[in-house]
Amino acid sequence: MTFFGAAQIHYGRLMEDPEAKAAFKYTLPSLKSAMQAPAAADFMTASALAGEKGKGQEREDAARYLARANDLDALPYGAFRYVTFANLVNETEDAAKWDPSIQAAMPSRADCFWRFIAAAPWTANTYYDLGNTLYGEYDMPKAWRVWDLGRAADPDWKSSLMRGVPQLEARLRRDFPDSF
C-alpha cells in the first residue's frame, strides 16, 4: 500500500525527475517481488483492472475483494483501496449488474476519493480522478472546485494527471464562452 500511496503522491517526480527515476528503478525488483506475493495478489489484480476499461466477472470479484478488505484501512495509505474501488467502478461497463451488496458495503464513488484525500490531501491525482467522476456525472461546478482544490493542495500538480485540466478549461472557454 505504501507504494501506491507514494506513487499517487509523487507520480510526476517519479516519472520526470532523473534522480527519482533512477532510485525508483533501483527499488523496482524488490517492489515487483512484494507485489507478486500471495497477500498482495488480490489488490494488484483490482488495481490493474481499475486502470483500464472493461467488463466481466473478474471485475466484480475484484470489487467484492475491495469491499471486504477492511484490514487494509489500518495500513499506511490503506485508504487507497477506496480510490481503487471508485476507479474500478468508473472503468467497468457492467458495474450496474454487480451484486448490490458490493456497492452497499462501500461509500459512494465521490466519498471513496474523499477518504483518500482526507488521508493524503496533497495527492493531485486523486483530485483529478474525483473531478473526472463529477464531470462525467455532469456536475461541472463541483468538478471544477475539486480540480481547483487539487491545484491549491499540491504544488507539484503540473507533474500529475491534473496537468491536462488547464487545456480542458481553455477548450471549454473557447467552445462555450457563454458558460464562463
N, CA, C and O of each residue as an XYZ file, in Angstrom:
720
protein
N       0.827     -1.182      0.000
C       0.000      0.000      0.000
C       0.876      1.251      0.000
O       0.510      2.273     -0.583
N       2.013      1.167      0.646
C       2.903      2.326      0.677
C       3.335      2.707     -0.733
O       3.426      3.891     -1.058
N       3.600      1.709     -1.573
C       3.963      2.006     -2.958
C       2.864      2.793     -3.650
O       3.146      3.782     -4.327
N       1.607      2.368     -3.490
C       0.501      3.056     -4.154
C       0.342      4.468     -3.615
O       0.086      5.402     -4.375
N       0.490      4.624     -2.313
C       0.419      5.961     -1.740
C       1.532      6.848     -2.270
O       1.285      7.984     -2.676
N       2.754      6.337     -2.270
C       3.887      7.122     -2.765
C       3.744      7.445     -4.241
O       4.044      8.559     -4.668
N       3.289      6.479     -5.019
C       3.104      6.721     -6.457
C       2.021      7.753     -6.693
O       2.148      8.586     -7.590
N       0.962      7.713     -5.908
C      -0.123      8.685     -6.054
C       0.371     10.089     -5.710
O       0.003     11.064     -6.365
N       1.195     10.177     -4.694
C       1.672     11.469     -4.224
C       2.803     12.004     -5.092
O       2.834     13.194     -5.405
N       3.724     11.146     -5.480
C       4.941     11.590     -6.160
C       5.013     11.159     -7.617
O       6.107     11.070     -8.173
N       3.886     10.893     -8.241
C       3.846     10.380     -9.618
C       4.713     11.208    -10.565
O       5.559     10.662    -11.274
N       4.503     12.505    -10.576
C       5.247     13.364    -11.502
C       6.741     13.286    -11.290
O       7.503     13.165    -12.249
N       7.163     13.352    -10.053
C       8.594     13.300     -9.768
C       9.171     11.953    -10.177
O      10.270     11.891    -10.727
N       8.441     10.880     -9.914
C       8.925      9.548    -10.289
C       9.081      9.413    -11.804
O       9.965      8.703    -12.281
N       8.225     10.093    -12.548
C       8.243      9.956    -13.997
C       9.157     10.970    -14.693
O       9.629     10.720    -15.802
N       9.407     12.117    -14.040
C      10.115     13.197    -14.724
C      11.499     13.508    -14.178
O      12.370     13.937    -14.934
N      11.721     13.306    -12.910
C      12.995     13.651    -12.290
C      13.973     12.496    -12.491
O      13.720     11.398    -11.994
N      15.094     12.709    -13.211
C      16.038     11.612    -13.482
C      16.565     10.928    -12.218
O      16.732      9.709    -12.196
N      16.824     11.704    -11.175
C      17.338     11.126     -9.933
C      16.275     10.237     -9.275
O      16.583      9.137     -8.816
N      15.028     10.713     -9.230
C      13.943      9.921     -8.644
C      13.674      8.680     -9.494
O      13.404      7.601     -8.966
N      13.752      8.844    -10.808
C      13.528      7.710    -11.707
C      14.592      6.630    -11.483
O      14.280      5.439    -11.483
N      15.835      7.045    -11.293
C      16.921      6.094    -11.047
C      16.702      5.368     -9.723
O      16.904      4.156     -9.639
N      16.291      6.102     -8.691
C      16.027      5.477     -7.392
C      14.862      4.499     -7.505
O      14.890      3.420     -6.912
N      13.839      4.877     -8.268
C      12.695      4.004     -8.467
C      13.117      2.718     -9.179
O      12.705      1.625     -8.789
N      13.934      2.849    -10.217
C      14.416      1.664    -10.949
C      15.211      0.737    -10.032
O      15.150     -0.485    -10.165
N      15.953      1.331     -9.105
C      16.750      0.553     -8.162
C      15.862     -0.291     -7.252
O      16.205     -1.427     -6.925
N      14.727      0.261     -6.845
C      13.829     -0.452     -5.929
C      12.844     -1.361     -6.663
O      12.163     -2.169     -6.030
N      12.762     -1.241     -7.977
C      11.764     -1.992     -8.752
C      11.818     -3.506     -8.531
O      10.755     -4.104     -8.367
N      12.973     -4.164     -8.516
C      12.968     -5.617     -8.283
C      12.323     -6.004     -6.950
O      11.572     -6.977     -6.885
N      12.612     -5.253     -5.897
C      12.000     -5.537     -4.591
C      10.502     -5.293     -4.625
O       9.725     -6.065     -4.062
N      10.098     -4.211     -5.290
C       8.669     -3.912     -5.403
C       7.938     -5.008     -6.171
O       6.864     -5.452     -5.763
N       8.518     -5.436     -7.271
C       7.886     -6.489     -8.071
C       7.731     -7.766     -7.251
O       6.698     -8.432     -7.315
N       8.752     -8.097     -6.491
C       8.693     -9.298     -5.651
C       7.571     -9.175     -4.619
O       6.794    -10.109     -4.423
N       7.493     -8.018     -3.964
C       6.451     -7.805     -2.950
C       5.059     -7.829     -3.576
O       4.115     -8.347     -2.979
N       4.935     -7.274     -4.769
C       3.629     -7.207     -5.425
C       3.163     -8.567     -5.945
O       1.974     -8.760     -6.200
N       4.088     -9.500     -6.100
C       3.720    -10.830     -6.565
C       3.417    -11.780     -5.406
O       3.016    -12.923     -5.622
N       3.609    -11.308     -4.196
C       3.332    -12.143     -3.027
C       1.839    -12.457     -2.960
O       1.014    -11.626     -3.340
N       1.491    -13.647     -2.483
C       0.069    -14.024     -2.418
C      -0.804    -13.005     -1.681
O      -1.944    -12.768     -2.080
N      -0.285    -12.408     -0.624
C      -1.071    -11.441      0.143
C      -1.394    -10.182     -0.666
O      -2.359     -9.482     -0.360
N      -0.610     -9.896     -1.676
C      -0.826     -8.692     -2.487
C      -1.573     -8.973     -3.787
O      -2.003     -8.041     -4.467
N      -1.731    -10.235     -4.136
C      -2.272    -10.599     -5.451
C      -3.659    -10.024     -5.722
O      -3.903     -9.499     -6.809
N      -4.565    -10.113     -4.761
C      -5.922     -9.620     -4.993
C      -5.942     -8.111     -5.202
O      -6.654     -7.604     -6.069
N      -5.150     -7.395     -4.397
C      -5.116     -5.945     -4.575
C      -4.477     -5.580     -5.913
O      -4.948     -4.675     -6.602
N      -3.428     -6.269     -6.273
C      -2.760     -5.986     -7.551
C      -3.705     -6.232     -8.729
O      -3.708     -5.464     -9.691
N      -4.497     -7.287     -8.659
C      -5.483     -7.567     -9.703
C      -6.499     -6.437     -9.767
O      -6.805     -5.936    -10.850
N      -7.024     -6.032     -8.615
C      -8.004     -4.943     -8.577
C      -7.411     -3.653     -9.125
O      -8.063     -2.932     -9.880
N      -6.186     -3.371     -8.746
C      -5.521     -2.155     -9.217
C      -5.341     -2.161    -10.729
O      -5.592     -1.156    -11.393
N      -4.912     -3.280    -11.265
C      -4.721     -3.381    -12.721
C      -6.053     -3.203    -13.454
O      -6.116     -2.509    -14.469
N      -7.102     -3.822    -12.947
C      -8.414     -3.706    -13.587
C      -8.958     -2.283    -13.480
O      -9.624     -1.802    -14.397
N      -8.677     -1.610    -12.369
C      -9.168     -0.241    -12.171
C      -8.521      0.749    -13.131
O      -9.031      1.852    -13.322
N      -7.420      0.368    -13.725
C      -6.707      1.265    -14.623
C      -7.088      1.143    -16.083
O      -6.505      1.815    -16.934
N      -8.059      0.294    -16.387
C      -8.439      0.127    -17.797
C      -9.924     -0.194    -17.918
O     -10.514     -0.763    -16.999
N     -10.513      0.160    -19.017
C     -11.937     -0.117    -19.274
C     -12.144     -1.611    -19.481
O     -11.256     -2.309    -19.970
N     -13.323     -2.093    -19.102
C     -13.638     -3.488    -19.324
C     -14.927     -3.886    -18.637
O     -15.645     -3.048    -18.091
N     -15.208     -5.179    -18.674
C     -16.392     -5.723    -18.013
C     -16.122     -7.174    -17.689
O     -15.139     -7.754    -18.151
N     -17.015     -7.770    -16.877
C     -16.899     -9.188    -16.609
C     -16.816     -9.542    -15.138
O     -16.700     -8.679    -14.268
N     -16.878    -10.833    -14.893
C     -16.904    -11.387    -13.543
C     -15.635    -11.072    -12.754
O     -15.699    -10.839    -11.547
N     -14.495    -11.064    -13.419
C     -13.237    -10.781    -12.718
C     -13.286     -9.412    -12.032
O     -12.735     -9.237    -10.945
N     -13.940     -8.457    -12.664
C     -14.066     -7.116    -12.095
C     -14.993     -7.122    -10.884
O     -14.715     -6.466     -9.879
N     -16.080     -7.852    -10.979
C     -16.984     -7.951     -9.833
C     -16.272     -8.620     -8.669
O     -16.427     -8.194     -7.525
N     -15.495     -9.659     -8.941
C     -14.735    -10.333     -7.892
C     -13.728     -9.381     -7.250
O     -13.546     -9.390     -6.033
N     -13.076     -8.562     -8.071
C     -12.109     -7.590     -7.540
C     -12.816     -6.551     -6.675
O     -12.307     -6.169     -5.621
N     -13.977     -6.099     -7.114
C     -14.751     -5.126     -6.333
C     -15.194     -5.741     -5.001
O     -15.157     -5.080     -3.963
N     -15.604     -6.986     -5.039
C     -16.022     -7.680     -3.810
C     -14.834     -7.759     -2.840
O     -14.982     -7.519     -1.642
N     -13.661     -8.096     -3.374
C     -12.461     -8.138     -2.525
C     -12.222     -6.773     -1.869
O     -12.008     -6.693     -0.659
N     -12.257     -5.699     -2.670
C     -12.003     -4.359     -2.125
C     -13.046     -3.981     -1.077
O     -12.714     -3.364     -0.064
N     -14.289     -4.344     -1.313
C     -15.355     -4.020     -0.364
C     -15.168     -4.744      0.973
O     -15.610     -4.255      2.013
N     -14.525     -5.886      0.944
C     -14.338     -6.682      2.160
C     -12.968     -6.488      2.809
O     -12.745     -6.974      3.918
N     -12.057     -5.797      2.152
C     -10.665     -5.701      2.620
C     -10.489     -4.615      3.682
O      -9.615     -3.757      3.561
N     -11.316     -4.659      4.709
C     -11.262     -3.657      5.773
C      -9.915     -3.628      6.493
O      -9.538     -2.602      7.059
N      -9.194     -4.738      6.476
C      -7.893     -4.793      7.137
C      -6.894     -3.826      6.497
O      -5.944     -3.399      7.152
N      -7.098     -3.481      5.231
C      -6.188     -2.539      4.570
C      -6.266     -1.143      5.181
O      -5.299     -0.383      5.125
N      -7.415     -0.805      5.763
C      -7.593      0.530      6.325
C      -6.586      0.843      7.426
O      -6.290      2.012      7.674
N      -6.061     -0.173      8.085
C      -5.112      0.029      9.172
C      -3.687      0.278      8.662
O      -2.815      0.683      9.432
N      -3.452      0.038      7.370
C      -2.111      0.208      6.807
C      -1.868      1.652      6.391
O      -2.814      2.379      6.088
N      -0.600      2.073      6.374
C      -0.317      3.384      5.796
C      -0.830      3.410      4.352
O      -0.536      2.504      3.572
N      -1.567      4.409      4.009
C      -2.172      4.562      2.684
C      -3.170      3.460      2.357
O      -3.509      3.261      1.190
N      -3.642      2.749      3.363
C      -4.637      1.709      3.133
C      -5.932      2.251      2.553
O      -6.684      1.521      1.907
N      -6.191      3.533      2.785
C      -7.391      4.156      2.221
C      -7.337      4.189      0.698
O      -8.328      4.523      0.048
N      -6.194      3.849      0.131
C      -6.094      3.810     -1.329
C      -7.021      2.753     -1.919
O      -7.343      2.806     -3.106
N      -7.453      1.792     -1.102
C      -8.402      0.804     -1.613
C      -9.679      1.476     -2.076
O     -10.342      0.978     -2.986
N     -10.038      2.605     -1.464
C     -11.251      3.322     -1.860
C     -11.082      3.960     -3.238
O     -12.001      3.926     -4.056
N      -9.915      4.539     -3.494
C      -9.629      5.106     -4.823
C      -9.676      3.997     -5.862
O     -10.246      4.166     -6.939
N      -9.074      2.866     -5.531
C      -9.055      1.729     -6.450
C     -10.483      1.255     -6.733
O     -10.827      0.975     -7.881
N     -11.304      1.167     -5.700
C     -12.690      0.745     -5.883
C     -13.446      1.732     -6.778
O     -14.122      1.322     -7.721
N     -13.332      3.022     -6.486
C     -14.054      4.030     -7.280
C     -13.614      3.991     -8.734
O     -14.447      4.072     -9.637
N     -12.313      3.868     -8.970
C     -11.838      3.799    -10.353
C     -12.270      2.498    -11.026
O     -12.547      2.485    -12.225
N     -12.329      1.419    -10.275
C     -12.809      0.150    -10.836
C     -14.270      0.293    -11.280
O     -14.639     -0.155    -12.366
N     -15.084      0.910    -10.446
C     -16.484      1.151    -10.829
C     -16.540      2.047    -12.061
O     -17.280      1.764    -13.004
N     -15.761      3.125    -12.054
C     -15.761      4.067    -13.180
C     -15.359      3.403    -14.492
O     -15.870      3.766    -15.552
N     -14.459      2.447    -14.432
C     -13.919      1.839    -15.651
C     -14.632      0.546    -16.054
O     -14.267     -0.071    -17.055
N     -15.643      0.132    -15.287
C     -16.330     -1.129    -15.567
C     -17.674     -0.867    -16.235
O     -18.554     -0.222    -15.665
N     -17.812     -1.372    -17.436
C     -19.017     -1.141    -18.232
C     -20.261     -1.766    -17.617
O     -21.355     -1.222    -17.763
N     -20.119     -2.884    -16.938
C     -21.288     -3.583    -16.399
C     -21.352     -3.551    -14.864
O     -21.908     -4.459    -14.247
N     -20.784     -2.506    -14.252
C     -20.787     -2.405    -12.783
C     -22.205     -2.359    -12.221
O     -22.429     -2.797    -11.092
N     -23.157     -1.845    -12.975
C     -24.545     -1.773    -12.503
C     -25.146     -3.162    -12.314
O     -26.156     -3.304    -11.624
N     -24.548     -4.179    -12.908
C     -25.056     -5.554    -12.799
C     -24.429     -6.326    -11.632
O     -24.811     -7.467    -11.374
N     -23.475     -5.718    -10.930
C     -22.822     -6.399     -9.817
C     -23.814     -6.689     -8.698
O     -24.871     -6.067     -8.598
N     -23.444     -7.645     -7.868
C     -24.184     -7.944     -6.650
C     -24.353     -6.629     -5.876
O     -23.355     -5.982     -5.559
N     -25.581     -6.222     -5.566
C     -25.810     -4.936     -4.884
C     -25.111     -4.820     -3.533
O     -24.854     -3.710     -3.068
N     -24.802     -5.947     -2.896
C     -24.136     -5.882     -1.593
C     -22.726     -5.293     -1.706
O     -22.188     -4.775     -0.727
N     -22.134     -5.371     -2.889
C     -20.785     -4.812     -3.080
C     -20.838     -3.299     -2.950
O     -20.096     -2.706     -2.167
N     -21.722     -2.680     -3.721
C     -21.848     -1.215     -3.651
C     -22.324     -0.785     -2.262
O     -21.888      0.248     -1.754
N     -23.208     -1.562     -1.649
C     -23.735     -1.207     -0.329
C     -22.642     -1.220      0.740
O     -22.746     -0.512      1.742
N     -21.605     -2.013      0.535
C     -20.523     -2.128      1.519
C     -19.508     -0.995      1.416
O     -18.651     -0.844      2.286
N     -19.604     -0.201      0.357
C     -18.630      0.868      0.130
C     -19.324      2.222      0.096
O     -20.519      2.306     -0.186
N     -18.576      3.276      0.382
C     -19.138      4.619      0.234
C     -19.413      4.919     -1.256
O     -19.021      4.146     -2.130
N     -20.074      6.019     -1.526
C     -20.264      6.441     -2.917
C     -18.900      6.637     -3.565
O     -17.890      6.756     -2.872
N     -18.872      6.669     -4.891
C     -17.581      6.857     -5.571
C     -16.919      8.147     -5.124
O     -15.724      8.158     -4.830
N     -17.674      9.230     -5.067
C     -17.082     10.506     -4.637
C     -16.515     10.383     -3.225
O     -15.407     10.848     -2.957
N     -17.271      9.759     -2.320
C     -16.783      9.606     -0.950
C     -15.565      8.692     -0.865
O     -14.727      8.863      0.021
N     -15.456      7.729     -1.770
C     -14.241      6.902     -1.818
C     -13.021      7.777     -2.073
O     -11.998      7.631     -1.403
N     -13.125      8.688     -3.040
C     -11.998      9.584     -3.321
C     -11.731     10.506     -2.129
O     -10.578     10.732     -1.759
N     -12.803     11.038     -1.530
C     -12.619     11.949     -0.397
C     -11.922     11.254      0.761
O     -11.163     11.892      1.489
N     -12.160      9.966      0.947
C     -11.482      9.248      2.033
C      -9.971      9.279      1.858
O      -9.231      9.499      2.817
N      -9.517      9.056      0.625
C      -8.064      9.094      0.423
C      -7.550     10.523      0.496
O      -6.463     10.762      1.023
N      -8.307     11.469     -0.020
C      -7.897     12.874      0.071
C      -7.770     13.278      1.541
O      -6.856     14.022      1.897
N      -8.673     12.798      2.396
C      -8.578     13.100      3.827
C      -7.294     12.537      4.426
O      -6.701     13.149      5.315
N      -6.864     11.375      3.941
C      -5.636     10.744      4.450
C      -4.386     11.375      3.854
O      -3.348     11.440      4.512
N      -4.479     11.838      2.617
C      -3.314     12.396      1.911
C      -3.786     13.569      1.048
O      -3.934     13.420     -0.165
N      -4.024     14.729      1.658
C      -4.669     15.840      0.941
C      -3.824     16.484     -0.154
O      -4.333     17.336     -0.883
N      -2.591     16.119     -0.294
C      -1.717     16.717     -1.307
C      -1.635     15.870     -2.577
O      -0.746     16.102     -3.397
N      -2.516     14.913     -2.766
C      -2.436     13.977     -3.882
C      -3.272     14.449     -5.069
O      -4.454     14.120     -5.170
N      -2.667     15.209     -5.951
C      -3.383     15.797     -7.083
C      -4.056     14.745     -7.959
O      -5.125     15.004     -8.512
N      -3.460     13.576     -8.097
C      -4.069     12.555     -8.954
C      -5.445     12.126     -8.436
O      -6.334     11.813     -9.228
N      -5.623     12.110     -7.122
C      -6.924     11.731     -6.567
C      -7.950     12.828     -6.835
O      -9.104     12.534     -7.146
N      -7.541     14.083     -6.716
C      -8.441     15.181     -7.070
C      -8.822     15.085     -8.549
O      -9.966     15.337     -8.928
N      -7.855     14.723     -9.364
C      -8.123     14.569    -10.802
C      -9.178     13.489    -11.034
O     -10.138     13.705    -11.773
N      -9.000     12.336    -10.408
C      -9.961     11.241    -10.572
C     -11.354     11.643    -10.065
O     -12.357     11.360    -10.721
N     -11.414     12.298     -8.907
C     -12.693     12.739     -8.361
C     -13.331     13.777     -9.286
O     -14.527     13.706     -9.569
N     -12.540     14.732     -9.753
C     -13.064     15.730    -10.684
C     -13.618     15.088    -11.942
O     -14.679     15.479    -12.431
N     -12.907     14.109    -12.463
C     -13.387     13.405    -13.663
C     -14.693     12.662    -13.382
O     -15.588     12.632    -14.227
N     -14.797     12.071    -12.207
C     -16.035     11.375    -11.839
C     -17.199     12.364    -11.815
O     -18.261     12.093    -12.375
N     -16.998     13.500    -11.171
C     -18.053     14.514    -11.097
C     -18.364     15.089    -12.475
O     -19.528     15.315    -12.807
N     -17.346     15.319    -13.262
C     -17.525     15.832    -14.625
C     -18.346     14.832    -15.453
O     -19.236     15.221    -16.208
N     -18.034     13.552    -15.298
C     -18.773     12.502    -16.003
C     -20.228     12.399    -15.562
O     -21.076     11.904    -16.304
N     -20.510     12.868    -14.350
C     -21.878     12.895    -13.834
C     -22.548     14.243    -14.141
O     -23.632     14.533    -13.634
N     -21.904     15.047    -14.959
C     -22.398     16.364    -15.381
C     -22.530     17.350    -14.223
O     -23.364     18.254    -14.265
N     -21.718     17.176    -13.204
C     -21.685     18.129    -12.099
C     -20.434     18.989    -12.262
O     -19.487     18.899    -11.480
N     -20.461     19.826    -13.301
C     -19.293     20.628    -13.647
C     -18.843     21.577    -12.538
O     -17.640     21.686    -12.299
N     -19.764     22.276    -11.844
C     -19.284     23.176    -10.784
C     -18.475     22.445     -9.710
O     -17.428     22.931     -9.284
N     -18.963     21.270     -9.268
C     -18.205     20.517     -8.255
C     -16.894     19.997     -8.831
O     -15.875     19.996     -8.141
N     -16.907     19.555    -10.089
C     -15.677     19.059    -10.712
C     -14.618     20.156    -10.692
O     -13.465     19.905    -10.339
N     -15.008     21.370    -11.072
C     -14.031     22.454    -11.099
C     -13.551     22.829     -9.721
O     -12.374     23.146     -9.546
N     -14.433     22.802     -8.731
C     -13.995     23.096     -7.363
C     -12.984     22.051     -6.897
O     -11.995     22.383     -6.244
N     -13.237     20.801     -7.234
C     -12.307     19.734     -6.856
C     -10.965     19.932     -7.551
O      -9.918     19.846     -6.910
N     -10.985     20.199     -8.866
C      -9.721     20.427     -9.573
C      -8.990     21.646     -9.015
O      -7.766     21.628     -8.884
N      -9.733     22.707     -8.686
C      -9.102     23.890     -8.081
C      -8.488     23.538     -6.730
O      -7.391     23.998     -6.413
N      -9.182     22.726     -5.930
C      -8.621     22.281     -4.655
C      -7.335     21.485     -4.875
O      -6.353     21.669     -4.155
N      -7.346     20.606     -5.866
C      -6.155     19.811     -6.163
C      -4.971     20.672     -6.555
O      -3.838     20.414     -6.150
N      -5.243     21.697     -7.345
C      -4.147     22.596     -7.739
C      -3.638     23.399     -6.552
O      -2.447     23.698     -6.464
N      -4.536     23.749     -5.641
C      -4.122     24.502     -4.451
C      -3.390     23.613     -3.449
O      -2.450     24.065     -2.794
N      -3.806     22.371     -3.326
C      -3.243     21.473     -2.310
C      -1.895     20.889     -2.693
O      -1.076     20.598     -1.821
N      -1.656     20.714     -3.980
C      -0.440     20.043     -4.434
C       0.386     20.994     -5.293
O       0.029     21.250     -6.443
N       1.479     21.519     -4.754
C       2.293     22.443     -5.546
C       2.918     21.790     -6.789
O       3.364     22.485     -7.702
N       2.945     20.469     -6.815
C       3.507     19.758     -7.966
C       2.424     19.243     -8.914
O       2.673     18.320     -9.690
N       1.231     19.826     -8.862
C       0.111     19.330     -9.664
C       0.422     19.305    -11.157
O      -0.145     18.487    -11.882
N       1.298     20.167    -11.629
C       1.599     20.213    -13.070
C       2.330     18.956    -13.536
O       2.382     18.683    -14.735
N       2.892     18.195    -12.609
C       3.552     16.949    -12.991
C       2.663     15.740    -12.698
O       3.124     14.599    -12.739
N       1.388     15.998    -12.402
C       0.437     14.917    -12.127
C      -0.541     14.799    -13.290
O      -0.394     15.474    -14.309
N      -1.529     13.946    -13.128
C      -2.577     13.823    -14.139
C      -3.349     15.129    -14.304
O      -3.968     15.353    -15.344
N      -3.317     15.988    -13.292
C      -4.011     17.281    -13.335
C      -3.473     18.204    -14.427
O      -4.120     19.196    -14.763
N      -2.322     17.901    -14.976
C      -1.720     18.799    -15.967
C      -2.614     19.004    -17.196
O      -2.435     19.980    -17.925
N      -3.572     18.103    -17.438
C      -4.472     18.240    -18.576
C      -5.682     19.122    -18.313
O      -6.376     19.503    -19.255
N      -5.950     19.456    -17.057
C      -7.137     20.247    -16.723
C      -7.091     21.641    -17.342
O      -8.114     22.074    -17.874
N      -5.975     22.377    -17.312
C      -5.985     23.698    -17.936
C      -6.310     23.667    -19.439
O      -6.947     24.588    -19.951
N      -5.879     22.623    -20.141
C      -6.216     22.509    -21.561
C      -7.717     22.299    -21.742
O      -8.320     22.870    -22.651
N      -8.320     21.480    -20.881
C      -9.768     21.277    -20.927
C     -10.484     22.595    -20.665
O     -11.430     22.948    -21.369
N     -10.029     23.314    -19.656
C     -10.637     24.610    -19.345
C     -10.539     25.567    -20.525
O     -11.514     26.236    -20.868
N      -9.377     25.634    -21.142
C      -9.187     26.536    -22.285
C     -10.098     26.152    -23.447
O     -10.693     27.015    -24.093
N     -10.201     24.846    -23.706
C     -11.063     24.385    -24.798
C     -12.531     24.714    -24.527
O     -13.245     25.161    -25.424
N     -12.973     24.494    -23.305
C     -14.362     24.787    -22.955
C     -14.640     26.289    -22.993
O     -15.710     26.706    -23.436
N     -13.697     27.098    -22.537
C     -13.865     28.558    -22.617
C     -13.959     29.021    -24.069
O     -14.719     29.931    -24.399
N     -13.177     28.380    -24.922
C     -13.201     28.727    -26.340
C     -14.505     28.280    -27.007
O     -15.121     29.038    -27.756
N     -14.915     27.043    -26.726
C     -16.077     26.467    -27.403
C     -17.410     26.875    -26.784
O     -18.434     26.875    -27.466
N     -17.405     27.225    -25.494
C     -18.647     27.583    -24.801
C     -18.447     28.841    -23.962
O     -18.592     28.787    -22.741
N     -18.119     29.967    -24.586
C     -17.796     31.169    -23.841
C     -18.945     31.678    -22.945
O     -18.698     32.324    -21.926
N     -20.174     31.390    -23.323
C     -21.315     31.865    -22.515
C     -21.430     31.115    -21.191
O     -22.153     31.551    -20.296
N     -20.739     30.015    -21.060
C     -20.800     29.227    -19.841
C     -19.805     29.700    -18.773
O     -19.823     29.230    -17.635
N     -18.938     30.643    -19.168
C     -17.910     31.095    -18.220
C     -18.079     32.566    -17.888
O     -17.302     33.115    -17.106
